[in-house]
Amino acid sequence: MKRSLFSIFCALLISSNAEASAFYFTDIGVRSFSRGGAFIAGTDDLTALYYNPAALTRLDRPQFMLNVAGVDQFVTFSRAETSGAGPLDEDGTPSDIAFESIEDQASAFVIPHFGVSSKLGSKNTTFAFGFYPPYAPDLSYDPDGAQRYSLIDVMIIQTSLGPTVAHKFNDWISVGVGAAWGVMIAEEELKVSVPFHKSQVQSEIVDGQIVTTIDEPTPNEDPANDVGFKFAAADWKGISYNAGLTIEPPDGQWAFGLMVQPPVKFEAKGELSADFSSHILATEGFAGAPIILSETSSDKDVTLNITMPLILKTGFAFRPNEDSEIEIAGVWQNWSSIQTITITDLNLAVDLNGEHPVPDAQMEDIVIDDDVNLPADYKDSWSIRLGCEDAVNRKFTMRAGVFYETSGVPASTQSVTLVDGDKVGYGIGGSYRPTENWSLDFGVSQSFLNPTTATNSEVKQISVDALTGDFLDGTVIGNGKYESSLLIFGAGLVWEFGPRA
């Protein structure tokens, strides 16, 4: 359905391959988020696959890295009271409705990533291979809550796996290029309204005969009209790549880094299923007979198309001495390139009672098969990060950082599926090096989103006429106050082996 698929795809792409804001939520890597994401010029581990592939030339020994992080987003939505959105009274007039605040009930989502690197042929060329899924939270809400038409539950698995090669051309300049095979799997559950009320049915006597007409239903939020919807989608052939540049003088007192990731196209194939078993037209029907005969219905070949934006990252690191580093970095994301999300290949059939007892009310089965073009109206976002680290002694290194980032999602398209806003955050962590070959990393990061109050939301309930399959102009469900924060915590290890280059 229109908005359901939109919210599903938003949730699905929260974890796609890039930085924070809009669908992309946060940085990866314990060392990076401990420095507030300022890890583009000074990257010194295998997260260079993600931040700046050119920095791999800085790894002078073969390296294996494993990180495990927990990502937990805290969301509170206080939906605005809505006039004329509640259940209909006897004559079909919708009532007003007020809502209780809802909160995300999901626990922290555990995400691993790892990589391995080695010099290739000469000390100037480095090859690396890694598995680095971007970080994303899990989201789960009350199935009967005020947000149920946007989201009830979501499960996302997204991976990036691939090689990168970096070459140091001279004492100053290194260049790296990486490619990644992406697998994306998502499942979501939410509710759709299929409104019906007895006031829709009008009967009158014409020329001695009873003539019955059925009016278009009035969209409302009566739980008796709710239909459970589930969606599962997968894209097994997503391909992305990035390229990076590092400029660093031989004395290592400073470094400049630059990374570009071109737009990435996704085409997710999925199945959409609906459960009508508790809908009023299936349980009670009308005039003593059920109207909806389908307890369930499904479409096994829905396609969602979207192209993710161009991303630029840059950073400058200064090293006042051999034990310390300070980096300022920035990221820009071209979200304004996404104005519409396209959904194609819908073919959802609903089995209706063709022998309904009301005169002149016989109905044929319906099929929902129109393509959908959804307005997104996203805007470009940017962030600035400041991070530092200092080797306290030969065994301990401490890291810290702060950042500020603008939102890529305007208030008019905000929903609990994709809560975003201008945000500030910090990171803190460190490393313990028990031997020359091993390093144990630890860190934590928090970000705090500026509360967003939507008053002119374009996010509407998905509402469908059960008797025609036509989309209705559903009730507005996005108005209200959104509050959110994000917690990331993790640990990792780096094992360096073999001789130095």
C-alpha positions in Angstrom: 0.0 0.0 0.0 1.2 3.5 -0.5 2.4 4.8 2.8 3.1 1.4 4.2 5.6 0.6 1.5 7.1 4.0 1.9 7.7 3.5 5.7 9.0 0.0 5.1 11.5 1.2 2.6 12.6 4.1 4.9 13.2 1.6 7.7 15.0 -0.8 5.4 17.3 1.8 4.1 18.2 3.3 7.5 21.0 0.8 7.5 22.3 1.4 4.0 25.9 2.0 3.2 26.9 5.6 4.3 27.0 8.2 7.0 24.5 9.6 9.4 21.3 11.6 8.8 18.1 10.6 6.9 18.2 6.9 6.1 21.9 6.6 7.2 22.1 6.9 10.9 25.6 6.7 12.3 29.3 6.0 11.8 30.9 2.6 12.2 33.9 1.5 14.2 34.9 1.7 17.8 37.8 4.0 17.2 35.8 6.3 15.0 32.7 6.8 17.1 35.0 7.3 20.1 36.4 10.3 18.2 33.0 11.7 17.2 33.3 10.4 13.7 36.4 12.5 13.0 38.3 9.6 11.5 38.8 10.4 7.8 42.3 11.9 7.6 43.7 10.0 10.6 42.2 6.5 10.0 44.6 3.9 11.3 42.7 0.7 11.2 40.5 -1.3 8.7 37.6 1.0 9.0 39.5 2.9 6.3 37.5 0.6 4.0 34.5 2.8 4.9 36.0 6.2 5.7 38.9 6.7 3.3 40.4 3.7 1.4 43.6 5.6 0.7 44.5 5.6 4.4 45.1 1.8 4.1 48.6 2.6 3.0 49.2 3.7 6.6 49.0 0.1 7.8 52.6 -1.1 7.7 51.8 -4.6 8.9 49.2 -7.2 7.9 46.2 -6.6 10.2 43.0 -8.4 11.3 40.3 -6.4 12.9 37.0 -7.4 14.6 34.5 -4.9 16.1 31.2 -5.6 17.8 28.8 -2.7 18.7 25.4 -2.3 20.2 23.1 0.4 18.7 20.1 1.6 20.7 17.7 4.4 19.6 15.3 5.9 22.1 12.2 7.4 20.5 9.2 9.1 22.1 6.3 10.3 19.9 3.6 12.4 21.4 1.0 12.5 18.7 -1.1 15.6 18.4 -4.8 15.4 19.2 -6.7 15.0 15.9 -10.2 16.2 15.1 -12.5 13.9 13.1 -10.1 11.0 13.1 -11.8 8.7 15.6 -14.5 6.0 15.2 -17.7 7.0 13.5 -20.9 7.6 15.5 -24.3 6.1 14.5 -24.9 8.6 11.6 -21.3 8.3 10.3 -19.7 11.4 11.8 -16.1 10.8 12.9 -15.2 11.6 16.5 -12.2 13.4 17.8 -9.4 11.4 19.2 -6.5 11.9 21.6 -3.4 9.8 21.9 -1.0 8.6 24.6 2.7 9.0 24.0 4.5 5.9 22.6 8.1 4.8 23.0 10.4 2.5 21.1 10.4 -0.9 23.0 13.3 -2.6 21.1 16.6 -3.5 22.8 20.0 -2.7 21.5 20.8 -4.1 18.1 24.2 -6.0 18.0 26.2 -5.5 14.8 29.7 -7.0 14.0 32.2 -6.0 11.4 35.7 -7.2 10.5 38.5 -7.0 7.9 41.9 -8.2 7.0 44.8 -6.4 5.1 48.2 -7.1 3.7 50.8 -5.5 1.5 50.5 -6.5 -2.1 53.7 -7.0 -4.0 55.4 -4.0 -2.5 55.4 -1.9 0.6 53.5 0.9 -1.3 50.4 -1.2 -2.2 47.9 -2.4 0.4 45.1 -4.9 -0.2 42.2 -5.2 2.2 39.0 -7.2 2.4 36.2 -6.5 4.9 32.7 -7.0 6.1 31.3 -3.7 7.3 27.6 -3.3 7.8 26.6 0.2 8.7 25.1 0.7 12.1 21.3 0.9 12.5 18.9 0.5 15.5 16.1 -1.9 15.9 12.6 -0.4 16.3 9.5 -1.9 17.9 6.3 -0.2 19.1 2.9 -0.9 20.7 0.8 -2.8 18.1 -2.2 -0.8 19.1 -0.4 2.5 19.6 -0.9 5.9 18.0 1.9 5.1 15.6 0.5 1.7 14.3 -0.2 3.0 10.8 3.5 4.0 10.4 5.3 1.1 12.1 4.8 -1.7 14.6 8.0 -3.7 14.2 11.0 -3.9 11.9 13.9 -6.2 11.4 16.8 -5.2 9.2 19.9 -7.1 8.1 22.2 -5.2 5.7 25.8 -6.1 4.8 28.7 -4.7 2.8 31.4 -7.1 1.8 34.3 -6.4 -0.6 37.9 -5.6 -1.5 39.8 -2.4 -1.5 43.3 -1.5 -3.0 45.3 1.5 -2.0 48.6 2.6 -3.4 51.1 5.2 -2.2 52.4 7.0 -5.3 55.1 9.0 -3.5 56.1 10.2 0.0 53.0 12.5 0.1 50.1 11.0 -1.9 48.1 7.8 -1.5 44.9 6.8 -3.4 42.5 4.0 -2.7 39.5 2.5 -4.4 37.0 0.0 -2.9 34.0 -2.0 -4.1 31.4 -3.7 -2.0 28.7 -6.3 -2.6 25.6 -5.5 -0.6 22.9 -7.8 0.7 19.9 -6.1 2.2 17.0 -8.0 4.0 14.1 -6.3 5.8 10.8 -7.2 7.4 8.3 -4.8 8.7 4.8 -4.9 10.3 2.2 -2.1 10.5 -1.5 -1.6 10.1 -3.6 -0.3 7.2 -7.1 1.1 7.5 -9.9 -0.4 5.4 -12.8 1.7 6.6 -16.4 0.6 6.6 -19.5 1.8 8.5 -23.2 0.9 8.1 -24.0 4.6 7.4 -22.3 4.1 4.0 -25.2 1.9 2.9 -28.2 3.9 1.7 -31.5 2.2 0.7 -34.5 3.9 -0.9 -37.6 2.7 -2.7 -37.7 3.7 -6.4 -40.6 2.6 -8.5 -41.6 0.1 -5.9 -38.2 -1.5 -5.7 -35.4 -1.2 -3.1 -32.4 0.5 -4.5 -29.2 0.3 -2.5 -26.1 2.5 -2.9 -22.8 2.3 -1.0 -21.0 5.6 -0.5 -17.3 6.0 -0.4 -16.1 5.3 3.1 -14.9 8.0 5.5 -11.3 7.4 6.6 -10.9 7.0 10.3 -8.9 5.3 13.0 -11.4 2.8 14.3 -9.5 -0.4 15.3 -12.3 -2.5 13.8 -11.2 -1.3 10.4 -7.5 -2.1 10.9 -5.8 -4.7 8.7 -2.4 -6.1 9.7 0.2 -5.8 7.0 3.7 -7.4 6.8 6.4 -6.8 4.2 9.6 -8.7 3.5 12.1 -7.6 0.9 15.6 -8.4 -0.2 18.2 -7.0 -2.6 21.0 -9.6 -3.1 22.9 -7.7 -5.7 23.5 -4.2 -4.5 26.9 -2.9 -5.7 28.6 0.2 -4.4 32.1 1.7 -4.5 34.2 4.5 -3.0 37.5 6.3 -3.7 39.8 8.1 -1.3 42.8 10.4 -1.3 45.3 11.0 1.4 48.0 13.7 1.4 50.5 13.4 4.2 54.1 14.7 4.4 57.0 12.4 5.3 57.3 13.8 8.8 53.7 12.9 9.5 52.9 16.1 11.3 49.6 16.5 9.5 47.3 14.6 7.0 44.5 15.5 4.7 41.9 13.0 3.6 39.1 13.0 1.1 36.5 10.3 0.2 33.7 10.2 -2.4 30.9 7.7 -2.7 28.8 8.0 -5.9 25.0 7.4 -5.9 24.0 3.8 -5.2 20.9 2.2 -6.7 18.8 -0.3 -4.9 16.0 -2.5 -6.3 14.4 -4.5 -3.6 12.1 -7.4 -4.4 9.6 -8.2 -1.7 6.4 -9.8 -0.6 3.5 -7.9 0.8 0.8 -9.7 2.9 -2.4 -8.6 4.5 -4.4 -10.2 7.3 -8.1 -9.4 7.2 -9.2 -12.0 9.7 -10.1 -9.4 12.5 -11.6 -6.8 10.2 -15.2 -5.9 10.8 -16.2 -6.9 7.2 -14.7 -10.3 7.7 -16.0 -11.0 11.3 -19.4 -9.3 11.3 -19.9 -8.4 7.7 -23.1 -6.5 6.8 -26.7 -7.6 6.8 -25.8 -11.0 8.2 -23.1 -11.9 5.6 -19.3 -11.3 5.4 -18.1 -9.1 2.7 -14.4 -9.8 2.8 -13.8 -13.5 2.3 -10.0 -13.4 2.2 -8.6 -14.1 5.6 -5.2 -13.3 4.1 -3.9 -12.0 0.8 -0.4 -11.5 -0.6 1.6 -10.0 -3.4 4.8 -11.9 -3.9 6.5 -9.6 -6.4 6.6 -6.0 -5.2 9.5 -3.8 -6.3 10.9 -0.7 -4.5 13.3 1.5 -6.4 15.5 4.2 -4.9 18.9 5.7 -5.7 20.9 6.8 -2.6 22.8 10.1 -2.8 26.3 11.3 -3.5 28.4 11.5 -0.4 31.6 13.5 0.2 33.8 13.2 3.3 36.9 15.2 4.1 39.2 15.7 7.1 42.4 17.4 8.3 44.5 15.9 11.1 47.2 17.7 13.0 49.8 15.8 15.1 51.5 18.2 17.6 53.7 15.3 18.6 54.1 11.6 17.8 51.7 10.5 20.5 48.8 12.9 19.8 46.3 13.7 17.0 43.5 16.2 16.5 41.2 16.0 13.5 38.5 18.2 12.2 36.2 16.5 9.6 33.1 17.2 7.6 30.6 15.1 5.6 28.1 16.3 3.0 25.2 14.2 1.7 23.1 15.1 -1.4 19.7 14.0 0.0 17.9 16.6 -2.0 18.4 14.4 -5.0 15.6 12.2 -3.6 12.3 13.9 -4.2 10.3 10.7 -5.0 10.4 7.1 -4.1 8.9 4.7 -6.7 7.1 1.5 -5.9 6.1 -0.8 -8.8 4.6 -4.2 -9.6 1.8 -4.1 -7.1 -0.8 -6.9 -7.6 -2.7 -7.5 -4.3 -6.0 -9.3 -4.7 -8.9 -9.2 -2.2 -11.6 -11.8 -2.3 -15.1 -10.2 -1.9 -18.5 -11.9 -1.4 -20.0 -11.8 -4.9 -23.4 -12.8 -3.6 -24.0 -10.2 -0.9 -27.6 -10.3 0.4 -28.1 -6.5 0.0 -29.9 -5.8 -3.3 -27.7 -4.2 -6.0 -24.7 -4.6 -3.8 -23.0 -7.6 -5.5 -19.3 -7.1 -5.6 -16.4 -8.4 -7.7 -13.0 -9.2 -6.3 -10.6 -6.3 -6.3 -7.0 -6.0 -7.3 -4.6 -3.2 -6.2 -2.1 -2.8 -9.0 -1.2 0.9 -9.5 2.4 2.0 -9.4 3.1 4.5 -6.6 5.3 7.6 -6.7 5.8 8.9 -3.2 7.0 12.4 -2.4 10.1 12.5 -0.2 11.2 16.1 -0.4 14.5 15.4 1.4 17.2 18.1 1.9 21.0 18.0 1.8 22.6 17.5 5.1 26.1 18.2 6.5 28.0 17.5 9.6 31.2 18.8 11.3 33.2 16.6 13.7 36.1 17.3 16.0 38.1 14.4 17.5 41.4 13.7 19.2 43.4 10.9 20.7 46.5 10.8 22.9 48.8 7.9 23.8 49.0 8.1 27.5 51.8 5.6 27.5 52.9 2.6 25.5 49.9 0.6 26.5 47.0 3.1 26.7 45.5 5.5 24.1 42.5 7.7 25.0 40.1 9.1 22.4 37.3 11.7 22.5 35.2 13.8 20.1 32.1 15.9 19.4 30.0 16.5 16.4 27.1 18.4 15.0 24.9 17.3 12.1 21.8 18.7 10.3 18.8 16.6 9.4 18.0 15.3 5.9 14.3 14.9 6.7 11.9 17.8 7.0 9.3 17.9 9.7 6.6 17.4 7.1 7.7 13.9 6.3 8.9 12.9 9.8 7.5 9.6 11.2 8.4 7.1 13.9 9.8 4.9 11.0 12.5 7.5 10.3 13.1 9.9 13.3 15.7 12.4 12.3 16.6 15.9 13.3 19.5 18.3 13.8 21.7 16.6 16.4 24.8 17.0 18.6 26.8 14.2 20.1 30.0 13.0 21.7 32.2 10.0 21.8 34.8 8.7 24.2 36.9 5.6 24.4 40.4 4.2 24.1 42.7 1.3 23.4 44.8 -1.1 25.6 47.8 -2.6 23.9 49.0 -5.6 26.0 51.6 -6.5 23.4 53.1 -5.1 20.2 50.7 -7.4 18.1 47.4 -6.8 19.9 45.2 -3.8 20.6 41.9 -3.9 22.5 39.5 -1.0 21.7 36.5 0.2 23.7 34.2 3.1 23.3 30.8 4.7 23.7 28.9 7.5 21.8 25.7 9.3 22.3 23.8 11.7 20.1 20.8 13.9 21.0 18.3 14.9 18.3 16.7 18.3 18.5 13.0 17.6 19.2 10.9 18.0 16.1 7.3 19.2 16.2 5.4 18.5 13.1 2.3 20.6 12.5 1.7 20.3 8.8 2.6 16.6 8.3 2.3 15.0 4.9 2.4 11.5 6.5 -1.0 10.0 6.2 -2.6 6.8 7.3 -2.9 4.2 4.5 -6.6 3.9 3.8 -8.1 1.7 1.1 -11.7 1.2 0.0 -12.4 -2.5 0.6 -15.1 -2.6 -2.1 -13.1 -0.9 -5.0 -9.4 -1.1 -4.0 -9.0 2.6 -4.5 -6.7 4.5 -2.2 -8.4 7.0 0.0 -7.0 10.2 1.5 -6.3 8.8 4.9 -6.1 10.7 8.2 -2.9 12.7 9.0 -0.8 10.6 11.4 2.5 12.4 11.5 1.7 15.6 13.5 3.1 15.7 17.0 6.4 15.9 18.8 9.3 13.6 18.1 12.1 13.2 20.6 15.1 10.8 20.2 18.6 10.0 21.3 21.0 7.3 20.2 23.5 5.2 22.2 26.3 3.2 20.7 28.7 1.1 22.7 31.2 -1.4 21.5 34.5 -3.2 21.7 37.0 -4.5 19.2 40.4 -6.0 18.7 43.2 -5.5 16.2 45.8 -8.1 15.6 48.9 -7.1 13.7 51.0 -10.0 12.3 54.0 -10.5 10.1 56.9 -8.2 9.4 56.6 -4.5 8.9 56.7 -3.2 5.4 
